[in-house]
Amino acid sequence: MKVTGFTFIRNAVKFDYPLVASVKSILPICDDFIVAVGNSDDNTLELVKSIDEKKIRIIQTVWDESPEMKIGGKVLASETNKAFMAVPDDTDWAFYIQADEVVHEKYLGIIGEGMKKWKDDKSVDGLLFNYLHFYGSYDYVGNSPRWYNNEIRIIRNNKNFYSYRDAQGFRKYDNRKLNVKELDAWVYHYGWVKEPSVMMKKVISSSSFYTEMKKFRPGGKESFDYFTVDSLQPFRETHPVVMQEHIRRKNWSFDYDISYNRLSLRYKAKIFLKRFLGINSYYENYKII
């Protein structure tokens, strides 16, 4: 069984992405790894080169920032597809991870066994992960319906699959959802944990890739206000070993009163339906088989 990791990145240093931890977190179960490095304003390319020269293959790309590619954040899916298309033909599974996602080492065995188990079952298009979304600091995770609970991160090496919308998931060439098996493994998403001024710059930059959204305007503020979140809960477990250095560099504080929440009526209804009636009204870009 051959496994190839793949991801895309641009301005990893400028916007403090935990890219090194992200790649290293799944590198032990990957035979090789493709990184599409976009045109950056920092030394992202040098950073990627420093990770693992033997396993990592870099393809340099230029992001298409035309109006058409900014509809729904299409450019993000386009960059994902560039990396996926570079996955070698003899690869069985392609393991996708975004630059702000990290897999805890305790799940690598489970993931490896899952890939072996369903390798020859062609009805399985991909493998589904659970998600934890950290917010504000490494001590809190989001627990409202605004956060997606699951997503596909391992797909069969079928080039008729493609990155969907703004690279959150994958679809088949005829727009059908992928058939997936669930893994008892989690992805730790750290995209909303940055020094507040860096977070502000990243949000402003990210909003420019969605033409249907008004460009985010800070309103004179230089720092992102993390306290506008609707609901959080404390994280009391351990972080991945590869994240420890990134966590040690944290130079700001964020303390949140977990008894306070600003959940909308729509979100409260979603929680009630799922918790008490077993009705899942959450968006799912996959079909569990």
Sine and cosine of phi, psi and omega as CSV:
sin_phi,cos_phi,sin_psi,cos_psi,sin_omega,cos_omega
0.00,0.00,0.80,-0.60,0.04,-1.00
-0.93,-0.37,0.73,-0.68,-0.01,-1.00
-0.85,-0.53,0.77,-0.63,0.06,-1.00
-0.88,-0.48,0.81,-0.59,0.09,-1.00
-0.99,0.11,0.45,-0.89,0.09,-1.00
-0.46,-0.89,0.52,-0.85,0.01,-1.00
-0.34,-0.94,0.11,-0.99,0.12,-0.99
-0.72,-0.69,0.38,-0.92,-0.04,-1.00
-0.36,-0.93,0.49,-0.87,0.13,-0.99
-0.47,-0.88,0.72,-0.69,0.03,-1.00
0.82,0.57,0.76,0.65,0.00,-1.00
-0.91,0.42,-0.61,0.79,-0.03,-1.00
-0.97,0.25,-0.73,0.69,-0.04,-1.00
-0.83,0.56,-0.64,0.77,-0.06,-1.00
-0.94,-0.33,0.29,0.96,0.15,-0.99
0.80,0.60,0.75,0.66,0.11,-0.99
-0.97,0.23,0.64,-0.76,0.06,-1.00
-0.99,0.16,0.79,0.62,-0.11,-0.99
-0.86,0.51,-0.71,0.71,-0.03,-1.00
-0.87,0.50,-0.73,0.68,0.03,-1.00
-0.89,0.45,-0.64,0.77,-0.01,-1.00
-0.85,0.52,-0.81,0.59,-0.02,-1.00
-0.90,0.43,-0.73,0.68,-0.05,-1.00
-0.90,0.45,-0.44,0.90,-0.07,-1.00
-0.91,0.41,-0.50,0.87,0.00,-1.00
-0.92,-0.40,-0.06,1.00,-0.04,-1.00
-0.84,0.54,-0.59,0.81,-0.01,-1.00
-0.87,0.50,-0.43,0.90,-0.01,-1.00
-0.95,-0.31,0.22,0.98,0.06,-1.00
-0.94,-0.34,0.66,-0.76,0.06,-1.00
-0.98,0.18,-0.51,0.86,0.09,-1.00
-0.43,-0.90,0.07,-1.00,-0.13,-0.99
-0.49,-0.87,0.75,-0.66,0.03,-1.00
-0.96,-0.27,0.79,-0.61,0.08,-1.00
-0.84,-0.54,0.88,-0.47,0.10,-1.00
-1.00,0.02,0.95,-0.32,-0.04,-1.00
-0.99,-0.14,0.92,-0.40,-0.02,-1.00
-0.99,0.17,0.22,-0.98,0.03,-1.00
-0.87,0.50,0.92,-0.39,-0.14,-0.99
-0.90,-0.43,0.29,-0.96,0.03,-1.00
-0.98,-0.21,0.24,0.97,-0.03,-1.00
-0.62,-0.78,-0.33,-0.94,-0.04,-1.00
-0.98,-0.18,0.67,0.74,0.03,-1.00
-0.84,0.54,-0.68,0.73,-0.02,-1.00
-0.86,0.52,-0.71,0.71,0.01,-1.00
-0.90,0.43,-0.60,0.80,0.01,-1.00
-0.89,0.46,-0.72,0.70,0.00,-1.00
-0.90,0.45,-0.66,0.75,0.00,-1.00
-0.88,0.48,-0.45,0.89,-0.07,-1.00
-0.99,0.14,-0.13,0.99,-0.13,-0.99
-0.97,0.24,-0.87,0.50,-0.03,-1.00
-0.30,-0.95,0.99,-0.17,-0.08,-1.00
-0.91,0.42,-0.49,0.87,-0.07,-1.00
-0.96,0.26,-0.65,0.76,-0.11,-0.99
-1.00,-0.08,-0.46,0.89,-0.16,-0.99
-1.00,-0.07,0.74,-0.67,0.12,-0.99
-0.90,-0.44,0.80,-0.60,-0.07,-1.00
-0.98,-0.17,0.72,-0.70,0.21,-0.98
-0.88,-0.48,0.79,-0.62,-0.01,-1.00
-1.00,-0.01,0.74,-0.68,-0.08,-1.00
-0.78,-0.63,0.29,-0.96,0.12,-0.99
-0.86,-0.51,0.84,-0.54,-0.04,-1.00
-0.93,0.36,0.71,-0.70,0.06,-1.00
-0.99,0.11,0.96,-0.28,-0.06,-1.00
-0.97,-0.22,0.46,0.89,0.07,-1.00
-0.94,0.35,0.41,-0.91,-0.01,-1.00
-0.80,0.60,-0.62,0.78,-0.02,-1.00
-0.88,0.48,-0.63,0.77,-0.05,-1.00
-0.98,0.18,-0.12,0.99,0.04,-1.00
-0.99,-0.13,0.00,1.00,0.07,-1.00
-0.97,0.26,0.91,-0.41,-0.01,-1.00
0.92,0.39,0.33,0.94,0.01,-1.00
0.93,0.36,0.50,0.86,-0.05,-1.00
-0.82,0.57,-0.51,0.86,-0.05,-1.00
-0.87,0.50,-0.51,0.86,0.01,-1.00
-0.93,0.37,-0.65,0.76,0.06,-1.00
-0.92,0.39,-0.62,0.79,0.00,-1.00
-0.87,0.50,-0.68,0.73,0.02,-1.00
-0.93,0.37,-0.60,0.80,0.08,-1.00
-0.87,0.49,-0.70,0.71,-0.01,-1.00
-0.90,0.44,-0.57,0.82,0.04,-1.00
-0.88,0.48,-0.67,0.74,0.01,-1.00
-0.93,0.36,-0.68,0.73,-0.02,-1.00
-0.90,0.44,-0.65,0.76,0.00,-1.00
-0.91,0.41,-0.33,0.94,0.02,-1.00
-1.00,0.06,-0.08,1.00,0.04,-1.00
-0.91,0.42,0.78,-0.62,-0.06,-1.00
-0.85,0.52,0.49,-0.87,-0.05,-1.00
-0.90,0.43,-0.46,0.89,-0.05,-1.00
-1.00,0.08,0.10,1.00,0.04,-1.00
-0.98,0.20,0.67,-0.75,0.05,-1.00
-1.00,0.05,-0.80,0.60,-0.02,-1.00
-0.88,-0.47,0.66,-0.75,0.09,-1.00
-0.94,-0.33,0.86,-0.51,-0.08,-1.00
-0.98,-0.20,0.95,-0.31,-0.02,-1.00
-1.00,-0.05,0.70,-0.71,0.11,-0.99
-0.57,-0.82,0.71,-0.70,0.02,-1.00
-1.00,0.08,0.31,-0.95,-0.18,-0.98
-0.94,0.35,-0.16,0.99,0.07,-1.00
-0.92,-0.40,0.30,0.95,0.01,-1.00
-0.91,-0.42,0.61,-0.79,-0.01,-1.00
-0.67,-0.74,0.64,-0.77,0.05,-1.00
-0.97,-0.25,0.78,-0.63,0.02,-1.00
-0.92,0.38,0.63,-0.77,-0.04,-1.00
-0.87,0.50,-0.41,0.91,-0.02,-1.00
-0.93,0.38,-0.24,0.97,-0.02,-1.00
-0.99,-0.16,-0.10,0.99,-0.10,-1.00
-0.88,0.47,-0.62,0.78,0.03,-1.00
-0.90,0.44,-0.69,0.73,0.01,-1.00
-0.89,0.46,-0.68,0.73,-0.01,-1.00
-0.90,0.44,-0.71,0.70,0.00,-1.00
-0.87,0.48,-0.67,0.74,0.01,-1.00
-0.91,0.41,-0.61,0.79,0.03,-1.00
-0.90,0.44,-0.67,0.74,0.01,-1.00
-0.90,0.43,-0.63,0.78,0.04,-1.00
-0.92,0.39,-0.68,0.73,-0.07,-1.00
-0.87,0.50,-0.67,0.74,-0.12,-0.99
-0.95,-0.30,0.21,0.98,-0.02,-1.00
-0.83,0.55,-0.69,0.72,-0.09,-1.00
-0.99,-0.12,0.05,1.00,0.04,-1.00
-1.00,-0.05,0.99,-0.11,-0.11,-0.99
-0.93,0.36,-0.16,0.99,0.07,-1.00
-0.97,0.25,-0.27,0.96,0.00,-1.00
-1.00,-0.07,0.92,-0.40,0.00,-1.00
-1.00,0.06,-0.46,0.89,-0.07,-1.00
-0.26,-0.97,0.06,-1.00,-0.02,-1.00
-0.85,-0.53,0.67,-0.74,-0.14,-0.99
-0.97,-0.23,0.71,-0.70,0.00,-1.00
-0.94,-0.34,0.45,-0.89,0.20,-0.98
-0.99,0.10,0.31,-0.95,-0.05,-1.00
-0.75,-0.66,0.60,-0.80,0.24,-0.97
-0.87,-0.49,0.79,-0.61,-0.02,-1.00
-0.94,-0.34,0.96,-0.28,0.01,-1.00
-0.98,0.21,0.55,-0.84,-0.08,-1.00
-0.58,-0.82,0.77,-0.64,0.10,-0.99
0.99,0.14,-0.72,0.69,0.07,-1.00
-0.40,-0.92,-0.04,-1.00,-0.01,-1.00
-0.99,0.10,0.12,0.99,-0.07,-1.00
-0.96,-0.27,-0.08,1.00,-0.05,-1.00
-0.72,-0.69,0.55,-0.84,0.09,-1.00
-0.79,-0.61,0.51,-0.86,0.03,-1.00
-0.95,0.30,0.62,-0.78,-0.01,-1.00
-0.72,-0.69,0.44,0.90,0.05,-1.00
-0.95,-0.33,0.25,-0.97,-0.02,-1.00
-0.92,0.40,-0.06,1.00,0.05,-1.00
-0.93,0.37,-0.36,0.93,-0.03,-1.00
-0.99,-0.12,0.67,-0.74,0.06,-1.00
-0.98,0.21,0.64,-0.77,-0.08,-1.00
-1.00,0.04,-0.45,0.89,-0.08,-1.00
-0.58,-0.81,0.41,-0.91,0.12,-0.99
-0.31,-0.95,0.41,-0.91,0.04,-1.00
-0.98,0.21,0.77,-0.64,0.07,-1.00
-0.77,-0.64,-0.16,0.99,0.12,-0.99
-0.82,-0.57,0.80,-0.60,0.00,-1.00
-0.78,-0.62,0.46,-0.89,0.10,-0.99
-0.91,0.42,0.52,-0.85,-0.05,-1.00
-0.97,0.23,0.93,0.37,-0.01,-1.00
-0.91,-0.42,0.93,-0.37,-0.10,-1.00
-0.96,0.26,0.08,1.00,0.19,-0.98
-1.00,0.06,-0.08,1.00,0.12,-0.99
-1.00,0.02,0.45,-0.89,0.00,-1.00
-0.50,-0.87,0.40,-0.92,0.03,-1.00
-0.94,0.34,0.73,-0.68,-0.16,-0.99
-0.98,-0.20,0.67,-0.75,0.05,-1.00
0.80,0.60,-0.91,-0.41,-0.04,-1.00
-0.96,-0.27,0.59,0.81,0.11,-0.99
0.97,0.22,0.41,0.91,0.06,-1.00
-0.98,0.20,-0.58,0.82,-0.02,-1.00
-0.53,-0.85,-0.37,-0.93,-0.05,-1.00
-0.72,-0.70,0.40,-0.91,0.08,-1.00
-0.68,-0.73,0.23,-0.97,0.13,-0.99
-1.00,0.09,0.28,-0.96,-0.11,-0.99
-0.83,0.56,-0.47,0.88,-0.01,-1.00
-0.99,-0.12,0.34,0.94,0.07,-1.00
0.96,0.28,0.22,0.98,0.07,-1.00
-0.98,0.20,0.47,-0.88,0.05,-1.00
-0.96,0.28,0.48,-0.88,0.03,-1.00
-0.98,0.21,0.58,-0.82,0.11,-0.99
-1.00,0.08,0.82,-0.57,-0.12,-0.99
-0.77,-0.64,0.38,-0.92,0.18,-0.98
-0.95,-0.33,0.57,-0.82,-0.01,-1.00
-0.99,0.10,0.66,-0.75,0.11,-0.99
-0.95,-0.31,0.60,-0.80,0.09,-1.00
-1.00,0.08,0.88,0.47,-0.05,-1.00
-0.60,-0.80,0.46,-0.89,-0.11,-0.99
-0.85,-0.53,0.57,-0.82,0.18,-0.98
-0.97,-0.24,0.76,-0.65,0.05,-1.00
-0.99,-0.10,0.91,-0.41,-0.05,-1.00
-0.99,-0.14,0.89,-0.45,-0.07,-1.00
-0.95,-0.32,0.31,0.95,-0.09,-1.00
-0.90,0.45,-0.35,0.94,-0.02,-1.00
-0.95,-0.32,0.46,0.89,0.08,-1.00
-0.82,-0.57,0.99,-0.14,0.03,-1.00
-0.49,-0.87,0.36,-0.93,0.12,-0.99
-0.82,0.57,0.73,-0.68,-0.17,-0.99
-0.77,0.64,-0.61,0.79,0.01,-1.00
-0.95,0.31,-0.57,0.82,0.06,-1.00
-0.93,0.36,-0.63,0.78,0.03,-1.00
-0.88,0.48,-0.64,0.77,0.02,-1.00
-0.88,0.47,-0.72,0.69,0.00,-1.00
-0.89,0.45,-0.62,0.79,-0.02,-1.00
-0.93,0.37,-0.66,0.76,0.01,-1.00
-0.90,0.44,-0.69,0.73,0.03,-1.00
-0.88,0.48,-0.71,0.71,0.00,-1.00
-0.90,0.44,-0.72,0.69,-0.04,-1.00
-0.89,0.46,-0.60,0.80,-0.03,-1.00
-0.91,0.41,-0.36,0.93,-0.02,-1.00
-0.96,0.27,-0.15,0.99,0.01,-1.00
-0.99,-0.14,0.21,0.98,0.03,-1.00
-0.75,-0.66,0.98,-0.19,-0.07,-1.00
-0.93,0.37,-0.42,0.91,-0.01,-1.00
-0.98,0.21,-0.12,0.99,0.05,-1.00
-0.95,-0.30,0.64,-0.77,0.11,-0.99
-0.92,0.38,0.67,-0.74,0.01,-1.00
-0.83,0.55,0.77,-0.64,-0.05,-1.00
-0.86,0.51,0.78,-0.62,0.01,-1.00
-0.91,-0.42,0.83,-0.55,-0.08,-1.00
-0.94,0.33,-0.19,0.98,0.02,-1.00
0.89,0.46,0.60,0.80,0.02,-1.00
1.00,0.06,-0.15,0.99,-0.01,-1.00
-1.00,0.09,0.62,-0.78,0.03,-1.00
-0.99,-0.15,-0.30,0.95,-0.04,-1.00
-0.87,-0.49,0.59,-0.81,0.02,-1.00
-0.96,0.28,0.67,-0.74,0.00,-1.00
-1.00,-0.06,0.98,-0.18,-0.02,-1.00
-0.95,0.33,-0.28,0.96,-0.10,-1.00
-0.98,0.19,0.05,1.00,0.06,-1.00
-0.99,0.10,-0.02,1.00,-0.03,-1.00
-0.91,0.42,0.46,-0.89,-0.07,-1.00
-0.99,0.13,-0.64,0.77,-0.03,-1.00
-0.29,-0.96,0.66,-0.75,0.02,-1.00
-0.69,-0.72,0.30,-0.95,0.15,-0.99
-0.69,-0.72,0.45,-0.89,-0.05,-1.00
-0.95,0.32,0.52,-0.85,0.08,-1.00
-0.97,-0.24,0.86,-0.51,-0.11,-0.99
-0.89,-0.46,0.20,0.98,0.01,-1.00
-0.98,-0.19,-0.25,-0.97,-0.03,-1.00
-0.98,-0.18,0.47,-0.88,0.09,-1.00
-1.00,0.00,0.34,-0.94,0.06,-1.00
-0.84,0.54,0.56,-0.83,-0.01,-1.00
-0.85,0.53,-0.63,0.78,-0.05,-1.00
-0.92,0.38,-0.22,0.98,0.02,-1.00
-1.00,-0.04,-0.15,0.99,-0.14,-0.99
-0.86,0.51,-0.68,0.73,0.01,-1.00
-0.90,0.44,-0.67,0.75,0.02,-1.00
-0.89,0.45,-0.65,0.76,0.00,-1.00
-0.92,0.40,-0.62,0.78,-0.01,-1.00
-0.90,0.44,-0.42,0.91,-0.02,-1.00
-0.99,0.16,-0.07,1.00,-0.03,-1.00
-0.85,0.53,0.80,-0.61,-0.08,-1.00
-0.79,-0.62,0.51,0.86,0.06,-1.00
-0.58,-0.82,0.25,-0.97,0.00,-1.00
-0.86,-0.51,0.55,-0.83,0.07,-1.00
-0.54,-0.84,0.95,-0.32,0.02,-1.00
-0.91,-0.42,0.82,-0.57,-0.13,-0.99
-0.86,-0.50,0.69,-0.72,0.06,-1.00
-0.99,0.13,0.97,-0.26,-0.10,-1.00
-0.94,0.35,-0.23,0.97,0.04,-1.00
-0.97,0.23,-0.21,0.98,-0.04,-1.00
-0.99,-0.17,0.76,-0.65,0.10,-1.00
-0.60,-0.80,0.40,-0.92,-0.02,-1.00
-0.82,-0.57,0.61,0.79,-0.04,-1.00
-0.89,0.46,0.73,-0.69,0.04,-1.00
-0.96,0.30,0.29,-0.96,0.03,-1.00
-0.88,0.48,-0.59,0.80,0.01,-1.00
-0.89,0.45,-0.68,0.73,0.00,-1.00
-0.94,0.34,-0.62,0.79,0.04,-1.00
-0.88,0.47,-0.62,0.79,0.02,-1.00
-0.91,0.41,-0.66,0.75,0.02,-1.00
-0.87,0.50,-0.70,0.71,-0.01,-1.00
-0.89,0.45,-0.70,0.71,-0.01,-1.00
-0.88,0.48,-0.73,0.68,-0.04,-1.00
-0.87,0.49,-0.66,0.75,-0.04,-1.00
-0.97,0.24,-0.69,0.73,-0.11,-0.99
-0.96,0.30,-0.65,0.76,-0.13,-0.99
-0.96,-0.28,-0.39,0.92,-0.03,-1.00
-0.90,-0.44,-0.11,0.99,0.02,-1.00
0.94,0.33,0.32,0.95,0.00,-1.00
-0.99,-0.13,0.88,-0.48,-0.03,-1.00
-0.99,-0.11,0.94,-0.35,0.02,-1.00
-0.96,-0.27,0.24,0.97,0.01,-1.00
-0.98,0.20,0.52,-0.85,0.02,-1.00
-0.93,0.36,0.74,-0.68,0.01,-1.00
-0.74,-0.68,0.90,-0.43,-0.01,-1.00
-0.99,-0.13,0.77,0.64,-0.04,-1.00
-0.17,-0.99,0.22,-0.98,0.05,-1.00
-0.81,-0.59,0.92,-0.39,0.00,-1.00
-0.98,0.22,0.79,-0.62,0.00,-1.00
-0.88,-0.47,0.00,0.00,0.00,0.00
